[in-house]
């Protein structure tokens, strides 16, 4: 991952156009028109041996003839010669190239990358539209127009989609800070651009058009960083398998399930939309700064029909109509034309006055029984909609934190009202469904951002029977098996603390009958075969067998049925287990599998034999915690059943969530794990119980944790450190450390806090603390020091942090020791630990900034080997730097 030299793409000092042309309609001619016509104030140097001039500018016959080395090269020549051109440009010192040329196969793209890599020359493309940076007056593309200057960054994997968006936005006077068509992404990809745009203040929001992700870890790390700083809105093509199959194979078209992409966008704190119109609508809506705390919408309208349309949309988008209390309805009664609407709408008279709108809003807002209010108006000849709009705007000024959205229907009659809303900075929309969709976009975005920042409760992980796990997996490996039988699969779950039904194995029908008699009737009988994934589909399951004769007969019949329905399947015998009587339990299906793009994923949904048909499932990316697990459960239809209904009590949601977290832990612990399927998992008020399970292993485990899109907690880095004056437990920071981190700061001397954070802080807030504790262990690492004694663990005595730049070559450190722990050598131990980690990660240089008055820190850094200099912009700061590569070589 790297943002090196990406500044040359968006703010080049000089440009070479290789393949420039005067031939009308050619790509070279369009590129020349755009470059020369966009107002770029640096040198533009056309290169073409067959042209003397291009648009009145001297045309050079070759790179050798150029009067200077270009910062950026725009290449539109046949594919075969492009790698040599890129190599030549790199040797001369060119920093970036946009390859418009198409016709590259996999070998050609690899050759292009190899030509650029030794010179750190960055390549966009090939087969792309190009790069546009309106603030820099740069149009290095063959787009049909140059967009207006604005503050939206748009990144598209499709050139056609990029030109479509430019055309669509131009009519609507929408401007851009950056527009990039990535093409085949031989080098610069979506992750690189997200990293760059996250740091570019000219981009207020980032819009993405995606077809696929090629490097999931890189994408997720960059996306989560970007989404913490500004809104990121994405539209993803290929929602279904049929449409995804048509995507370009050169960028991995058709790979990865759409619900997994959904889970990835949600986990990154991004907002996904379905259409191009919604892409821009969402940005405009998020720009209002409105952040509803939930999905309850109160609706005020002067039209039953418009109100009903809003309710239909609210139901369709998954929101809820706010339930107003009796006191609120009594206050509203004097301004209503009749009794309260049975639907719960606040229905004003068709000719409702501005005062009626104001009073209705006042009653609703003061009651606070909603998360947002939708105010609607249909035009009437005897009522002034503009005055109602003014009253609504006035009320928003005292609404405090409650978002108010408006919808004045019609066109001519609503124009003045919409200008009133625009002047008052009140979001307004033209139709009920558009308004409700905007509200739900706000809700979804808030939820995703909350998930990005929420702190899970500190829960000690359950113990694992490591010996049993090693024996189960080792035996299967030695026997050359990748599929664990049902008893083995259940034993693996039990080793991780997941409750299962005791299961016996029978070699033949007679032994099955004998075992059933010993277990006690009734029993369940299942076929045991490594080749059968879904036993019910081939008649391999019989339930409620009440005596030995029934068991024997069922087993004999089962063999015949399986042989008939799945010839060739190996039959290793039968499993026998007692029938479980839990009449109020729901059947669930949980599992872990491997997505070709994002690696391990966790699945949850309704279980039983009809699970595939019902297709009620949620997907999450591990690692999971309790917060993320509960969010997964809440996104399914079976969630409503789990809440309890009629005589059925609620299920133990915490136990279900804990099972999901355990599956996530298994995926992280066992590199050899490819798939787990638990179906059904019974869940009721007593907890959970796995009735059936299937585990599939990977042929090899060389990928290890690198197969994860988000790195799991690196348990292997936990250790003990010892100084002359103390012994400490050192481990990576976890999200649930937030309260302990806040407490550490509270227990420290205010002066020590000021020296660390460069400002006096009484307390660090949730958002800041979450940012410090919720790291993905990919580009960032933080170690916390705890007391070595297990009884005192949980208290944080010190923290050291390392944040690497996207190149991974430089990293910034930060360190703090609790005031009452100073003088024990802990600060130096923490610094040595993080520097050792940096060396292992291949970081070349570690740097940091320290206040000049922080004599203790400066002295320690000097002893460790840091060089020190005065900060060029602040004489009160010292810049510390250590060259780990040179230090290691020495």
SVG drawing of the C-alpha trace seen along z (x, -y; Angstrom):
<svg xmlns="http://www.w3.org/2000/svg" viewBox="-63 -33 91 89">
<polyline fill="none" stroke="black" stroke-width="0.4" points="0.0,0.0 1.5,-3.4 0.6,-7.0 4.1,-7.8 4.2,-10.1 0.4,-10.3 0.8,-14.1 2.2,-14.0 -1.1,-12.6 -3.2,-15.5 -0.7,-18.4 2.0,-17.8 4.5,-20.5 4.9,-19.3 3.2,-16.8 4.3,-14.7 1.5,-13.5 2.9,-10.5 0.7,-9.6 -0.6,-13.1 -2.4,-13.5 -4.0,-16.1 -6.2,-13.5 -9.8,-14.5 -11.7,-12.1 -8.6,-10.2 -7.8,-9.5 -4.6,-11.4 -6.4,-14.5 -9.0,-14.4 -6.3,-14.1 -4.4,-17.1 -7.6,-19.2 -8.3,-18.5 -4.8,-19.0 -4.3,-22.3 -7.9,-23.5 -8.2,-22.9 -6.0,-25.9 -3.1,-23.9 -0.3,-26.4 2.7,-24.1 4.5,-22.8 2.6,-20.3 4.9,-18.5 3.3,-16.4 5.4,-13.4 4.8,-12.0 7.5,-11.4 4.9,-12.0 3.7,-15.4 5.6,-18.7 3.1,-20.5 0.0,-19.8 -2.5,-22.6 0.2,-25.2 2.7,-23.6 6.0,-22.0 5.7,-18.2 8.7,-16.2 9.7,-13.1 10.8,-11.1 11.4,-11.2 15.1,-11.9 14.0,-15.2 12.0,-16.5 13.5,-19.7 12.7,-18.5 11.7,-15.5 7.9,-15.5 6.2,-15.0 3.3,-13.1 3.2,-11.2 -0.1,-10.5 0.4,-7.5 -1.9,-6.6 0.2,-4.4 -0.1,-0.7 0.1,1.6 3.1,3.6 5.5,0.6 4.1,-0.9 6.3,1.1 9.5,-0.1 8.2,-3.7 7.4,-3.5 10.8,-2.1 12.4,-4.9 10.3,-7.5 11.2,-6.0 14.9,-6.1 14.6,-9.8 12.8,-10.7 9.2,-10.9 7.0,-10.2 3.6,-9.1 2.0,-7.9 -1.6,-7.5 -1.9,-4.7 -4.9,-5.2 -3.9,-2.4 -6.0,0.8 -5.2,4.3 -3.2,5.5 -3.4,9.2 -2.2,10.4 1.4,10.7 1.3,7.2 0.0,5.7 2.7,7.5 5.3,6.2 4.0,2.7 4.2,3.0 7.7,4.4 8.8,1.6 7.5,-1.0 8.4,0.5 12.2,0.0 11.8,-3.7 8.8,-4.2 6.9,-5.5 3.1,-5.3 0.8,-4.0 -2.9,-4.6 -4.5,-2.1 -4.0,-0.7 -7.3,-0.9 -8.6,-3.9 -10.3,-7.3 -7.6,-9.2 -7.3,-11.7 -8.9,-15.0 -8.1,-17.6 -10.3,-20.7 -8.6,-22.7 -5.3,-22.2 -6.9,-23.0 -5.9,-19.5 -7.8,-17.3 -5.5,-14.4 -8.3,-12.3 -10.3,-11.7 -13.5,-12.7 -15.9,-14.7 -15.9,-17.7 -14.0,-19.3 -15.9,-19.3 -16.5,-22.3 -14.3,-22.8 -15.9,-21.4 -15.2,-19.4 -16.3,-15.9 -13.8,-13.2 -15.1,-10.5 -13.2,-7.3 -14.5,-4.8 -13.3,-1.5 -15.3,-2.1 -14.3,-4.8 -17.9,-4.7 -19.3,-5.3 -16.9,-8.1 -18.0,-10.0 -21.6,-9.3 -21.3,-10.8 -19.4,-13.8 -22.2,-14.5 -24.9,-14.0 -23.1,-16.3 -22.4,-19.0 -26.1,-19.6 -26.7,-19.8 -23.7,-22.2 -22.0,-19.7 -18.2,-20.2 -15.3,-17.9 -12.0,-18.0 -10.7,-14.8 -12.0,-12.4 -10.1,-9.2 -10.8,-6.2 -8.7,-3.4 -9.0,-1.0 -7.2,2.3 -5.3,1.2 -1.9,2.7 -0.5,0.4 -2.6,-2.4 -5.8,-0.9 -8.8,-1.9 -7.0,-1.5 -4.2,-3.8 -6.6,-6.5 -8.7,-6.3 -5.5,-6.8 -4.6,-9.9 -8.0,-11.4 -8.5,-10.9 -5.6,-13.3 -6.6,-15.8 -8.5,-18.7 -9.9,-19.6 -12.1,-16.5 -15.1,-16.9 -16.5,-13.5 -15.5,-10.5 -17.7,-8.8 -16.8,-5.3 -18.0,-3.2 -16.7,0.3 -16.9,3.5 -14.6,5.6 -11.9,5.3 -8.5,6.8 -6.7,6.5 -9.2,6.8 -6.8,6.0 -5.5,2.9 -9.0,1.8 -10.4,2.3 -7.6,0.5 -7.8,-2.5 -11.6,-2.6 -11.8,-2.6 -9.2,-5.4 -11.0,-7.4 -14.5,-6.9 -13.3,-8.2 -12.4,-11.5 -15.1,-12.2 -18.2,-10.5 -17.5,-7.7 -20.4,-6.7 -20.1,-3.7 -22.1,-2.2 -21.2,1.4 -22.1,3.1 -23.1,6.7 -25.6,7.3 -26.5,10.7 -24.4,13.5 -25.7,13.0 -24.7,9.3 -21.5,9.9 -20.4,12.5 -20.3,9.8 -17.7,7.7 -14.3,7.3 -12.2,10.4 -9.0,8.3 -10.0,6.8 -11.4,10.0 -15.0,9.5 -17.6,11.7 -15.5,12.6 -17.0,12.3 -20.6,12.5 -22.6,9.2 -23.7,9.6 -20.0,9.9 -19.3,6.6 -22.3,5.2 -20.7,6.4 -17.3,4.9 -18.8,1.5 -20.8,1.5 -17.7,2.6 -15.7,-0.2 -18.2,-2.9 -19.2,-3.6 -22.6,-4.1 -23.7,-2.0 -26.4,-3.2 -28.0,-1.5 -28.2,-4.2 -26.2,-7.1 -28.9,-9.5 -28.7,-8.2 -24.9,-8.6 -25.2,-12.4 -28.4,-12.6 -26.6,-10.8 -23.6,-13.2 -26.0,-16.2 -27.9,-14.6 -24.8,-13.7 -23.5,-17.2 -26.4,-18.6 -24.7,-17.2 -28.0,-15.7 -27.4,-12.5 -30.6,-10.8 -30.0,-8.5 -32.5,-5.9 -35.0,-5.0 -38.2,-6.5 -39.7,-9.1 -42.6,-11.3 -44.6,-12.5 -46.5,-15.8 -48.6,-16.3 -51.6,-18.1 -52.5,-15.2 -53.5,-11.6 -52.3,-10.4 -48.8,-11.9 -48.6,-10.6 -49.5,-7.1 -46.8,-7.2 -44.3,-8.2 -45.4,-5.3 -45.1,-2.9 -41.6,-4.1 -40.7,-4.0 -41.8,-0.4 -40.0,0.5 -36.7,-1.1 -36.9,0.6 -37.7,-2.4 -40.4,-2.9 -43.1,-5.4 -42.6,-7.1 -45.3,-6.3 -46.6,-9.5 -47.9,-9.3 -51.3,-10.3 -50.1,-13.6 -48.7,-14.6 -52.0,-13.7 -53.9,-15.7 -51.7,-18.7 -52.1,-18.2 -55.9,-17.8 -56.8,-21.5 -55.0,-21.8 -56.2,-18.5 -59.2,-18.4 -60.5,-15.3 -59.4,-12.4 -55.8,-11.2 -55.0,-9.2 -55.2,-5.4 -51.8,-5.1 -50.1,-7.4 -49.6,-10.3 -50.0,-13.9 -52.6,-14.8 -53.3,-18.5 -56.1,-20.1 -55.5,-20.4 -55.5,-24.2 -53.4,-24.1 -51.9,-27.5 -48.3,-28.3 -49.3,-28.5 -50.7,-25.0 -47.4,-23.6 -45.4,-25.5 -47.6,-24.2 -47.5,-20.6 -43.7,-20.7 -43.5,-22.3 -45.6,-19.5 -43.7,-16.7 -40.2,-18.1 -40.9,-18.9 -42.2,-15.4 -39.0,-13.8 -40.7,-10.5 -39.0,-10.4 -35.5,-10.4 -36.4,-12.8 -39.5,-14.6 -40.7,-14.7 -42.8,-17.8 -44.8,-17.5 -47.0,-19.9 -49.2,-19.5 -50.1,-22.7 -53.5,-24.2 -55.3,-27.3 -56.4,-28.6 -53.3,-28.0 -49.8,-29.5 -47.2,-26.7 -44.4,-29.3 -45.5,-30.7 -45.7,-27.1 -42.1,-26.6 -41.0,-29.7 -42.7,-28.5 -40.9,-25.1 -37.5,-26.8 -38.1,-28.9 -38.9,-25.9 -35.7,-24.1 -33.7,-26.8 -35.0,-25.7 -35.1,-22.0 -31.6,-21.4 -30.5,-18.0 -33.7,-16.6 -33.3,-16.4 -36.1,-17.9 -36.5,-16.9 -39.1,-18.6 -41.0,-17.6 -43.0,-20.2 -44.7,-18.4 -45.3,-19.8 -43.1,-21.9 -44.3,-25.5 -46.0,-26.0 -43.1,-24.6 -40.3,-26.6 -40.4,-29.5 -40.7,-27.2 -37.6,-25.2 -35.7,-28.5 -36.7,-29.2 -35.5,-25.8 -32.2,-26.3 -31.6,-29.7 -32.4,-28.2 -30.1,-25.2 -33.1,-22.8 -32.9,-19.7 -35.8,-19.4 -36.9,-16.9 -39.4,-16.6 -41.2,-13.3 -42.1,-11.3 -40.0,-8.3 -37.0,-10.4 -37.3,-12.1 -37.7,-8.8 -34.8,-7.3 -32.6,-10.3 -33.7,-9.8 -32.8,-6.1 -29.4,-6.9 -28.8,-9.1 -29.8,-6.2 -27.7,-3.7 -24.7,-6.0 -25.0,-6.7 -25.3,-3.0 -22.2,-2.2 -20.2,-5.0 -21.4,-3.8 -20.2,-0.3 -16.9,-1.7 -16.6,-3.5 -18.5,-1.4 -16.7,0.1 -17.5,3.7 -17.8,4.8 -14.6,6.3 -15.3,10.1 -12.7,12.6 -12.5,15.2 -13.7,18.7 -11.1,21.3 -10.2,23.6 -9.2,27.3 -6.1,26.9 -5.0,30.5 -8.4,31.8 -8.3,29.3 -4.8,30.4 -5.8,34.1 -8.9,33.7 -7.3,31.7 -4.0,33.7 -5.8,37.0 -7.8,35.8 -4.6,34.4 -2.7,37.6 -5.5,39.6 -5.6,37.2 -9.1,36.0 -10.4,32.4 -13.9,33.0 -14.5,33.8 -17.4,36.2 -20.3,35.0 -19.0,36.3 -15.6,34.8 -17.1,31.5 -19.2,31.4 -16.1,32.3 -14.2,29.3 -17.1,27.0 -17.2,28.4 -13.5,27.8 -14.3,24.1 -17.1,24.2 -20.1,24.4 -22.7,26.8 -23.4,29.8 -25.6,32.9 -23.6,36.1 -23.4,38.3 -22.5,41.9 -21.1,43.6 -22.5,46.9 -20.8,49.0 -24.0,50.8 -27.8,50.9 -27.5,53.4 -25.0,51.4 -27.2,48.3 -30.1,50.1 -27.9,51.2 -26.6,47.7 -30.1,46.2 -31.2,48.6 -28.4,47.5 -29.0,43.8 -32.7,44.0 -35.6,43.4 -36.6,41.4 -33.4,40.9 -32.3,39.2 -30.4,41.2 -28.2,39.7 -26.0,41.0 -22.2,40.6 -20.5,39.7 -17.6,37.3 -19.2,36.8 -22.7,35.6 -23.0,32.0 -26.7,31.8 -27.9,35.1 -31.6,34.3 -31.4,33.9 -30.5,37.5 -32.8,39.0 -29.9,39.2 -31.8,38.0 -34.6,39.8 -36.0,38.3 -38.2,39.4 -37.3,43.1 -39.0,44.8 -37.5,48.3 -34.6,50.5 -36.6,52.1 -37.4,48.7 -33.8,47.6 -32.6,50.8 -35.3,50.5 -34.6,46.7 -30.8,47.4 -31.3,50.1 -33.7,47.9 -31.4,44.9 -28.5,46.8 -30.7,47.8 -32.0,44.2 -28.6,42.6 -27.1,45.0 -30.0,44.3 -29.9,40.5 -26.1,40.0 -24.3,42.9 -20.7,43.2 -20.9,41.4 -18.8,43.1 -20.9,44.4 -18.9,44.7 -21.8,45.6 -24.4,43.7 -24.6,41.3 -27.1,41.8 -28.2,39.1 -31.0,38.5 -33.9,36.4 -33.7,32.9 -36.9,31.6 -36.8,27.8 -40.2,26.8 -39.7,23.0 -36.3,23.0 -35.7,21.4 -33.6,23.2 -30.6,21.1 -27.8,21.6 -24.3,20.3 -21.2,20.8 -17.8,19.6 -16.7,19.9 -14.1,18.3 -14.9,15.6 -12.6,15.4 -12.1,11.6 -12.5,10.9 -11.3,14.3 -13.0,15.7 -16.6,14.5 -19.1,15.4 -22.8,16.2 -25.9,16.1 -29.6,16.7 -32.6,18.9 -31.8,22.6 -33.4,25.9 -33.9,27.9 -35.4,24.9 -32.5,22.5 -31.3,22.3 -34.7,21.7 -35.6,18.9 -32.2,17.2 -32.4,15.3 -28.9,14.5 -26.5,11.8 -22.8,11.8 -20.0,10.3 -16.2,10.0 -14.1,11.3 -12.8,10.5 -16.1,10.1 -16.9,8.8 -20.2,8.8 -21.4,5.5 -20.7,6.6 -22.3,10.0 -25.5,8.5 -25.6,6.2 -25.5,9.3 -28.3,11.0 -30.4,7.8 -30.1,7.7 -32.0,10.9 -35.7,11.7 -35.3,14.4 -34.3,11.6 -38.0,10.9 -38.7,14.5 -35.8,14.4 -37.4,11.5 -40.2,13.8 -43.9,13.8 -47.2,15.0 -46.3,17.8 -42.7,18.1 -40.1,16.4 -37.2,14.4 -34.1,16.4 -30.7,15.8 -29.3,13.3 -26.0,13.0 -25.4,16.8 -26.1,16.5 -23.7,13.6 -21.1,15.4 -21.3,18.3 -20.7,16.0 -17.7,14.5 -16.4,18.0 -16.6,18.9 -14.7,15.8 -12.1,16.8 -11.9,20.3 -11.2,18.8 -8.3,16.8 -6.9,19.6 -7.0,22.3 -5.2,21.4 -6.4,24.8 -10.1,23.9 -12.0,23.5 -15.6,23.9 -17.9,24.5 -21.6,25.1 -23.8,25.4 -27.4,26.3 -29.5,26.3 -28.3,24.4 -31.2,24.4 -31.7,21.1 -34.1,20.3 -34.1,18.7 -31.8,21.5 -29.0,20.8 -27.9,22.5 -27.3,26.1 -25.7,27.3 -27.6,30.4 -25.5,30.8 -22.2,29.5 -19.8,29.9 -16.2,28.7 -14.1,28.5 -10.3,28.0 -8.0,26.2 -5.5,28.3 -2.7,26.1 -2.5,23.3 0.3,21.3 -1.8,18.2 -2.3,17.9 -3.7,14.7 -2.9,13.0 -6.1,14.4 -8.1,12.0 -9.4,8.7 -9.2,7.3 -6.4,8.7 -7.5,10.5 -6.1,9.7 -2.4,10.8 -2.4,12.9 1.1,14.2 2.5,10.7 1.5,11.0 4.6,11.2 6.2,10.2 8.7,7.4 11.0,6.8 12.9,3.8 15.2,3.4 12.2,2.0 9.3,4.0 7.7,6.8 4.8,6.1 2.5,7.9 2.7,6.4 0.0,7.0 -1.6,5.4 -4.4,3.0 -8.0,4.2 -11.3,2.2 -12.6,3.1 -9.6,1.3 -11.3,-2.0 -12.5,-2.5 -9.1,-1.4 -7.3,-3.8 -9.6,-6.7 -9.0,-5.8 -5.2,-5.8 -5.4,-9.4 -7.6,-10.4 -5.1,-9.0 -2.2,-10.8 -0.9,-14.2 -2.4,-17.0 1.1,-18.1 2.0,-14.6 -1.2,-14.6 -0.3,-17.9 3.2,-16.8 1.8,-13.7 -1.1,-15.3 0.3,-18.9 -2.8,-20.3 -4.4,-20.3 -7.0,-17.5 -9.1,-16.7 -10.5,-13.6 -10.5,-12.0 -13.9,-11.6 -15.4,-8.4 -14.6,-9.3 -10.9,-9.9 -10.6,-7.0 -12.3,-4.7 -9.8,-5.9 -6.9,-5.0 -8.2,-1.5 -9.9,-0.3 -7.0,0.4 -6.8,3.0 -3.2,4.2 -2.3,3.8 -0.7,0.3 -1.0,-0.5 0.0,1.2 -0.3,0.2 1.0,2.1 -0.4,1.6 1.5,2.5 -0.5,4.1 0.6,5.3 2.1,8.8 -0.1,10.1 -3.2,11.7 -5.4,10.3 -4.4,6.8 -4.6,7.1 -7.0,4.8 -5.4,1.6 -3.3,-0.1 0.0,-1.4 1.4,-2.7 0.8,-2.7 3.1,-2.9 1.8,-3.4 3.1,-3.1 1.3,-4.4 2.9,-3.5 2.4,-5.5 0.7,-3.7 4.2,-2.8 5.1,-1.0 8.6,-2.6 8.1,-5.4 6.1,-5.3 5.2,-7.7 5.4,-6.8 3.6,-8.0 4.2,-6.9 2.7,-7.6 3.3,-6.1 0.8,-6.6 2.2,-9.2 2.5,-6.9 4.5,-4.4 7.3,-6.8 10.8,-5.9 10.3,-2.2 11.9,-2.0 8.5,-1.3 8.8,-4.1 12.0,-2.7 10.7,0.9 7.6,-0.3 9.8,-2.2 12.1,0.8 9.2,3.1 7.6,0.9 10.9,0.4 11.5,4.1 8.0,4.6 8.8,1.9 11.9,3.7 10.1,7.0 7.5,5.2 10.3,3.8 9.7,0.1 12.8,-1.9 12.4,-5.0 10.5,-5.8 9.8,-9.4 7.8,-11.5 7.3,-15.0 8.0,-16.0 7.6,-19.3 10.9,-20.9 10.2,-21.1 9.7,-17.4 13.2,-16.8 12.7,-13.3 11.3,-12.0 14.1,-13.8 16.7,-12.3 15.3,-8.7 15.1,-9.1 18.7,-10.2 19.8,-7.2 17.9,-4.9 19.4,-6.4 17.0,-9.0 18.3,-12.0 16.8,-15.3 16.2,-18.6 14.0,-21.7 10.7,-21.4 10.8,-23.7 7.4,-25.2 7.4,-25.4 10.5,-26.1 8.6,-24.6 8.7,-21.2 11.5,-18.7 11.4,-16.1 12.8,-12.8 13.9,-10.2 15.7,-6.9 16.9,-4.9 16.1,-1.3 17.7,0.0 21.0,-1.7 20.8,-0.8 20.2,2.8 23.1,2.8 25.4,1.3"/>
</svg>
